[in-house]
Amino acid sequence: SSAFHKQLDALGTSVPTWRIMASLYPSRRMNVGELAAKCLIKQPTLTRKLDRLCAEGITERVHENRDRRGVLVSLTKQGRREAARFVDMAMTHEAEVLEGFSEAEISGFKHVLQALSQQEKRR
């Protein structure tokens, strides 16, 4: 939501950076194509963002053992610490936004959001 995005912005973090960090948190490894699809970011844009995040010590690229051409992206220790803070903020924000709704309503909301996300990925 825009309120959460403003919180991120106040901390100097963009929404795409948040999506990258949240997708890799706590210790997932993904190739760039998978990460781009999950974050709804075009691959060339994601590559530039990863270059910056690697330079800042937030993410790292690791070659897959079987295929030196394959590269996996993961969070560094510093990246996990920062992502944990953002995940806590997101969970607090979500709890505030969903306060007063029943579990069934919340489940329905999340189902619709997941369907919309899947639809967007297919575009």
Residue, then its C-alpha position, 0 to 999 in steps of 0.5 A: s500500500s502507499a503508506f508502506h511504500k512511504q515508510l520504505d521511501a523514508l528509509g531510502t529503500s525503493v519498492p523494487t528493492w523491497r520486493i527483491m529483498a523480500s523475495l530472497y529473505p531469509s535465505r533463498r537463492m534464485n536465478v535472475g529470471e525467477l527473481a525478475a518474475k517474482c518481483l514483477i521487474k523486467q530482467p534488464t532493470l533487475t540486473r541493474k538493481l542487483d549490480r547496485l545491491c551487490a556493490e552495497g553489500i546487500t545481495e551477492r551472486v553465486h555461480e551454480n556448482r553444475d553450470r558456471r554460466g548459471v548465477l544465483v542471487s541471495l542476500t548477504k548477512q547485511g542484506r538479511r538484517e536489513a530485510a528482516r527489519f523491512v519484513d517486520m515493518a510489512m507485517t506490522h503494516e499488514a496487521e494494521v490494515l487488516e485489523g477488524f476483518s475476519e480470518a475468512e475475509i483476510s484469506g479471501f483478500k490474499h487469494v485475490l491478490q495472489a491471483l492478480s499477481q499471477q495474472e500480472k506475471r503472465r503479461 
